């Protein structure tokens, strides 16, 4: 393939040739070779393909066929009831996602019974930490017949409240159809944003999920290169499109492990030549994780996921260690107005920091955390630049990044988020994103609508050819 008249890293309008999945030549007026496909960039910026450094791909695919139960689509009890009724169009379970207490308070089985009495229903909180089931679902799961599991909440009388904490894998195992959802539609949607690579950060990923990813890649339904985090026993695949990533450790402030136990988990991962990634959304979780890394020693690839609340003293702890932070600035826009109500005022200045981490020389990668956040990385970039909530309030304006630095959150290497952006140079893998206009014009908009082509290893994965499109489920 020959990409002509592209703006490449500020070097003006030049041509780029791809051969064997890699960049073979860059120069002015490169001659077209016999049979070579030509893509005219018309002066548009050619960027490294975007990499979302923290996403939950199976959950995103499942969310595409689920009822939206929280803001911005649903904001009241009445609209939630209407959404659940509208979602009850097929036999089986009602599956809802994105619930937040601003809609109807603290949801439990009794309230959900009033909203959806006739069918088993499960609704996921937007944090991803909790499912709520109604009585029909509780009966299906056997919660009132002695079936129990750590994470099943019960009232003082021993009756299940319907609230299930951190029980995603257990819940899937008790459903009639636990088969993983198809990935073709969401993968194509992500490709339309310019995304050529993903890191799936699901802590429960086992060989079952790994095999599903491998199968999707073999079938051409997974268009992106994929790095898979997961459990300690996760296998290391040999497929070139799918690789094993870090051991994922999910901390929960209400049930934190001992310092020694967390240190041991990190050391065990390192013994297997594997990095560790620790989920931290509170300051207590962040301090515990940093201290455990300090005691265990850290290696390249060790990560803090989210760093949702990172006060200056915690940032200094991170700066003293060779740790990377992967964060989600998009939550400032998507959830910022709720944060201004729900979050302790002492913690609000330290929400999802970006600028302060970079000033402390902490490597910083970006992600969407989809489906818990908007899967469009350009939305996260805009939030990193303006730090505005949906209603227009400002949170942490001194954390704002330039458009160039916001883009860099999503163009670092998959295994080294926060490192220098992948260069567009001869010999590099041809994972590219083409915009319809030069960067000088695109930087003020930062919109996925500007993406006109996405290329992975020299193959155009968006827009697809007519033949490819007819074989791929349509985007939603």
N, C-alpha and C positions, 0 to 999 in steps of 0.2 A: 504494500500500500504506500502511496505517496500522498502526504498531506501538504498541500501547497498554500502559500500566502498566509501563514500562521504567525501570530505574535508569540514569541517564545522567550520567556524570562527577560523581558525588556530589551531583547536583541533586535527589535524591529521585525518586519515581515519577511520570513524566510521559509524554506521548505524542509520537510522531515520525511525520511524514508524508513519504513518498517520492513524487516525481513526476518523470518524465523521467530517471530514474537518479540523481537528486540529492535531498538532504534539502530539503524544501520548507517544513516548519514544525516547530517544537518548542514544546509548551505543554501545559497541563493541560486535560484533558477536551476534546480536539479532536473536533469532530463528524465522524462517518463520512460520506463522500461517496457518492453513488449509484454502485453497482457496485464500490466500493473493497474490496479484500481487507483483512481485519483479522487481525493476528498478536498475540495476547495474550501479553505477556512475563511476566505474573504476578509482577512485581517483580524479575525477573532482570536482571543487569547487561548493558547493551548497550555493546559495545566496538568500537573500530575493527577492521576485518578484519585478520587477521594477515598479515604479509609475511615470507616466508623470504628473507633477503637473499643466500643462497649455497646453491644446490642444483644437482644434476645430473639433470635431468628424464628424459632418455633412458636414462641409466644406471640411474636408479631404476626405470623401467618394465622394463628388461631384468632387473634384480635380482629383480623380483617373480616371474620365471619361471626363476630360477637356484637352484642348490643352495647352501645356507648351509654354509660350510666353516670357520667360526671361532666363537669365543665370542660369545654364551652358548650357542648351539645345539650347537656342536661343540667339544669340549675335548681329545679324545684321538685317537690314530692310528686306533683301532678305530672310534670314532664317525665319523671322517672317511670311512673305507672304507665303512661302512654307508650314510652319506649319499650317497656317489657311486654306490653300487649302486642305491639307491632312486631316484636322479635319472636313472638310465639307462633310462627307460621309453619313450623315443621314439627313432626313428632319428636319425642325425646326431650332433652334438657334445654333450658334457656341458659345461655352463657353470657354474662355481662362483664364489662371491664371498665376501669377508670373511675370507680366510685370515690367520692370525697364527702366528708361530713357536712360540708356546706349545703349539700342537696337535701338531706333528711336526717341529719344527726348521726348518732352511732347506730349503724344498721345491725340488726340481729335477725334471727329466724322469724320472730313474731311480726316484726315490721315487714319483713319480706313476704311473709304469708299474706298479709293484707294487700300487698302490691301484686303478688303473683301466686295465687292460691292453688291453681289447678295443675301445675306442672312442676317437676323438680327444677329448681333454679339455683344457680351459683353465680355470685357476683364478686369480682376481684377488686380489692381496694387499689387505688391508683399507685400506692407505694409498692405494690407487688408482694407485700408481706402477709396479706390476709385474704382469705375467701370467706364469704358469708353464704350459707345455704338455707333454704326454707325447709319447712317440715317434711314436704314430699321428698326432698333430697336427703334430709337427715334419715328418713325411713329407708330410702334406697341404700344409704351408706351403713345402716345398722347402728347409728349413733345412740338410739334409744333402746337397743337390744344388746348392749354390752360391748359393742365394737368401740375400741378406744385407741388412742395414739397420743404421745406427747404433742401438744399443740392444739388439741381439741379442747376448747374452752367449755366449762360447765358452771352452772350456777351453784349456789349453796346446797340446793337439793339434789345435785348431781345430774340435772337435766342439761343436755347440750344446748348452748345458746345459739348454735349455728355458725359461730365464728371459729375459723380454722387458721392457725398461724403457721406459716412456713411449711405447708403440707402439700405443695404442688405435686410432687412425685407420688405421694400416697394417694392423693385424690385421683390423679390420672389412672393409677392402678386399680381403682375401684369403680371406674366408669365402664360402661358396656363397650365402648369403642375407643380404646386408648391409642389407636393408630395415629401417628404424627400427621399434622396437616401438610398439604402440598406447599412447596416453596416457590413454584414458578412465578406466580402472580406477584408476590412481594419482592422477589429478586429482580423482576423486570421493573417494578416501581422504583426500587433503590437505584437501579441502573439509570433510570431517567433523571436522577439527581446528580449523576456523574460519579457514582460510587462504584469502584472496582474491587474493593476489599472490605472485609468485615472481621471483627473479633467477637465471637459469641461468648458472652461472659456469664453464662448460666451455671450456677454452682452445681446443680444436679446432673449436668451432662455426664452420661455414662457411655459405654460402648453401643448401647441401643440408639442413642441420639447420634453418636458418631457415624454409625452405619447408615442412618437415615440421611445424614449430610452427604456421605460418600455416594449413596445411591442417587441423590438429587444431582450431584456433580456429574456422575456417569451418564445420567439421562439428559444432561444439558439443561436441567431446570434450575440449577444454582449457577448463576452467571458470574458471581464474585469469587475471588480467592478468599478462603475462610481459615481463620485461626480459631481453634476451639479450646476454650478453657473448660475446666470441669473437675471431676472427682480425682482422688489420689490414684485410683486404679484405671483411669482412662488410658486406653491404648494409644500408641503412636502410629498413625497411618502412614502408608507409603505413597498415597495419591498426591500428585503434585499440586492439586487445587486445594486440598484440605490438609492442615497440619495441626498437631497438638500444641496447645498453648499452656499458660500457667495453671497451676493448681489454684482454684478459686476458694476462698475462705469467706463465709458469710457471717459477719458479727451482728449480734442483736443485743442492744444495751440491756434489755430486760433479762438476758440469760447469757452473760459473757463467759467465755472460757477462762480458766486460770491463766495467769501470765506464763507459767511453765508449760502448760498444754499448748498455748499458741506458739510459743517459742519452738516447741518440739515439732509442731506441724510444719513450720517454716524450714527447720533443719532437715526434716524428712524429705521435703520437696527438693531442697538443694542437694541432698544425698543422691537423688535420682536425676541430677542435672536438670532440674526443672525449676522455674521461677515460681514465686507465689504472688497472688493478687488478693488483697484484703479489702472487703467491702466496709466502708466507714462513712456513716451519715450523721454521726453525732461527734461532739468533741471528745467524749470519753472513749468512744471506739477508736478515734484517730490517735489519741495519745497511747492507748494500749497497743495498737498496731505498730506505731513508730518505736515504742520501747521494745517490743518483741523482736522487731527487725534489728534494732541496735544490739540486742543480746545474741541473736542467732547469727548475725552477720547478713548482709544483703549482697545479692549478685545482680548482674545485668539482667534486666527484665522484671525484677521485683517491682510491684505496683501497689499504689493505693487507689482504690476505686471510689469515685465521687468526691471525697473530702468536702462534703456538703457544708460543714461548719468547721472552718480552719482559722482560729484566732492567731495573732502574731506569734505567741509562744509555740503553738503547734507547727506553724510554718517554719520556725527556726529548727525544731526537731527534724523536720523533713529535709531541710537544707543541709543538715549535718550528716545525712545518709545518702548513699547513691540510690534513691528511690524516685520513681516516676509517679506523677499524679495524672489520672485520667478523669476528667470532670465533664459536667453537662451545663454549660452556660445557658442553654435553651430553657432550663427550668426557671430562670429568672423571669423570662417572659411568660411562660406557660403557667407557673404556679406562684409567681411573685406576689400577687395581690392577696392570696391566701397566706403566704409567709408573713406578710405585714400584720396579719391578724393572729396567726397561730404560733409564730416563732417568738421565743423569749427576746425582748428588745436588746438584751446584752449580746445575743448571737446574730442579730440581723446584719451588722456591718461585715460579718465574716462569712456570709453565704456565698457558696460557689466562687471563691476567689480565682482570679486569673492573673491580673497584673501583679499582685503582690507575690504570688508564687514565682512568676518569671523574674521579678526583680531580685528574689532570693536565690535565683539560679536553680530552681527546682524544675526539671523537665516536665512539660505540661502537654498532654494529648487531649483531644476533644472527642466527644461521642454524643449520641442522642439518647441512649438508654431505651430505645424503642422496644416494645410498645408503650413503655411508661412515659416516654417523651415523644414528641413529633419526630418521625423518622427522617425528615428532611434536614440534612446537616447545614444547609444554607440558612435555615431558621435559627439554628444554634449560633452560627457565625454572626448574624445580625444582632442577636441578643448579647453576644460577647462584645460587640462594638458599642451598642447604645445603652445596655444594662437597664432597659425599661420593662416594666410589667405590661400586661395586656391593657390595663387601664391608664398607662402612661407614667406611673410612679417610677422614680429612680431608686435602684438598690445598688450600693457600692459603686458609685460613678468612678471612683479612683481605681477600680479594677478593670476599667474598659480597655480594650485592645484596639489597635489599628486594624483596618480590613486585611492587611497583609498578614499580620500575626494571627488573626482569627482564621484565615484560610490555612495557615501553617498547622493549626491544631489538627487538621484532617488530611494533611499531605505527608506526614512523617512515616517512616517505615512501619509495617505492621508489628514487628517484634521490638521496635524501639520508639514507642509514642513519645513525642516531645523532642526527638532528635531533629536535626536539620531536615527540611523538606526534601523529598526524593528529587534528585536533579533530573532534568530532561537532557540527556547527553548520550552520545554514541555508546552502545553496549548496554545501556539500561533497558530493563524490561519495559515494553511498550504498553503500560497501563496509563491511559490518558483521558482527559476531559476537555472537550472543546466548547468554548463559549461563542455566542453569536457576535460579540463585540470585544474590543480591546479591553485590557484590564483597567486602564485609566477610566473607562466609562462603566465597567462592571462593578468596580470596587465600592461605588456609592449605593449600589442596589443589592448586591449579594443575594441573588435570587436563583433558584433552580430553574426558573423559566428561561434563563439565559443559556442553559445547557442544550447544545444542538447535536452532540455526539459523545458517546462513551465507548472507550476502546480498552479491551483487556487482552494483553499479549497479542496485539495487532489485529484482534477480531472486534468488529463493531458489535457491541452488545445492546446498544440503544442509539438510535431507533433500529429495531430489527427489520430484516428484509421481509417481504410479504410472505415468503415461504416459511421463515422462522416464526413470524407472528401468527400464522394460521395454526401452528403446532403448540402455541403457548397460551395458557389461559389469560384472558384480558385483565388489565389492571383495574383495580377498584378505585 
